[in-house]
Amino acid sequence: MEATIQAIQNRINECIKHDYWFLENRIFLKLQYFSEEQSKSFLNQELADATDELANLHDNTVIQSITDYAESLDFLWESTFIETLTSSEKKKYANFDTSTLDVKQYTTKNDSYDEVLPYFSQIVKFIVLSKYVLLLNKKAEYYQSPTISEEVKKMSIEPVSDAKPQIKQTFECHFDDRQIETLTTCINEAHVFTESVTTEIVKQIFDCELENYLRVKNNRLFAYFFTSLDDRNLITHYWQSVCRSNPFFLSSLKGKPLKQSDLSTATNESREKLPKGSEIIDKYLKELKKH
C-alpha cells in the first residue's frame, strides 16, 4: 500500500505546485500595480479570506490529521491520514490505479477524483492555502515594516532628478554557515551551474554580491532551485525580480544575462516537467529545513 500512497502523494504534490503557483503569480502581478496602501488592504483581505477557508476545511477530521505535516512532501504517509479514513475509504486508496491520475484533469475540474480518492481536492486546497497564508503574512509584514514607509516618504520629499531612486532588491534570506555548506553541496551535486561553486560564492549569490558571472547549465533546473527555496519560504517570493536586478546569471544557451521572461518561462516548464537533478535539490533542501 505504501507504494500506491507514494504515487498518489507525488501527483498531489504536482497539483499543489500548480495551484500555489497560480496564487503566487496572481499576488505578484497585483502588488506590482498597487500603491502601498492598496497593497496593505489587499493583503489583509486575502489573508482574511484564506484563513476563513482554512478554518472551514479544518472542521474535517481527515484534514486535521495532516495539519502538522503541511510542510512535508510525504504527508499522506507520515501523518495519521490513512488511519483516519474509514475502511471503505482506505480500500479506495489502496486499490486505486495511479496511472489514471492525471494532473491536467485535476486542473480542469478540481473535484474530478474526489469520488475515487476521497478528500483529494480538499487535501490539495488545504496545503495550498496553508502555504499561501505563510506567503501573505510574510508580505504583510514587509509592507508594515517602518523601513518601507520611511523609504516611500524619503522618495516623496527628495527633489526630483533624472535618476530614479533605486532600492536594492535582495533574496531576503539569512542562511548560517552550515546552511550555506548544504546549499553549496546541493548546487554542485545537481550541476545547477556549468562550474563548481565554493561556499564563498554561494554566500555572495544570496547576498547579491557576486563578483563574476555564473553560467547556468539548465534554465529549468536553475528556476526549480530558486522556486523550491521560495516554496519553503526560505527566500523572497520575488526571486525572479531579484535575479533581474542583479544580472549575474547567464542563460544556458545564449550565455546572456537571464531576463525575467526567461525565468518565468523556465519556472513554468519546471513545474510541468521536473528537470533532471530536481530530486537532488529536494533532498538537500529538505535537509536544509532541519537546520
Secondary structure, 3 states (H helix, E strand, C coil): CHHHHHHHHHHHHHHHHHHHHHHHHHHHHHHHHCCHHHHHHHHHHHHHHHHHHHHHHHCCHHHHCCHHHCCCCCHHHHCCHHHHCCHHHHHHHHCCCHHHCCHHHHHHCCCCCCCCCCCHHHHHHHHHHHHHHHHHHHHHHHHHCHHHHHHHHHHHHCCCCCCCCCCCCCCCCCCCHHHHHHHHHHHHHHCCECCCCCHHHHHHHHHCCCCCCEEECCHHHHHHHHHHHHHCCCCCCCHHHHHHHCCCEECCCCCCECCHHHHHHHHHHHHHCCCCCHHHHHHHHHHHHHC
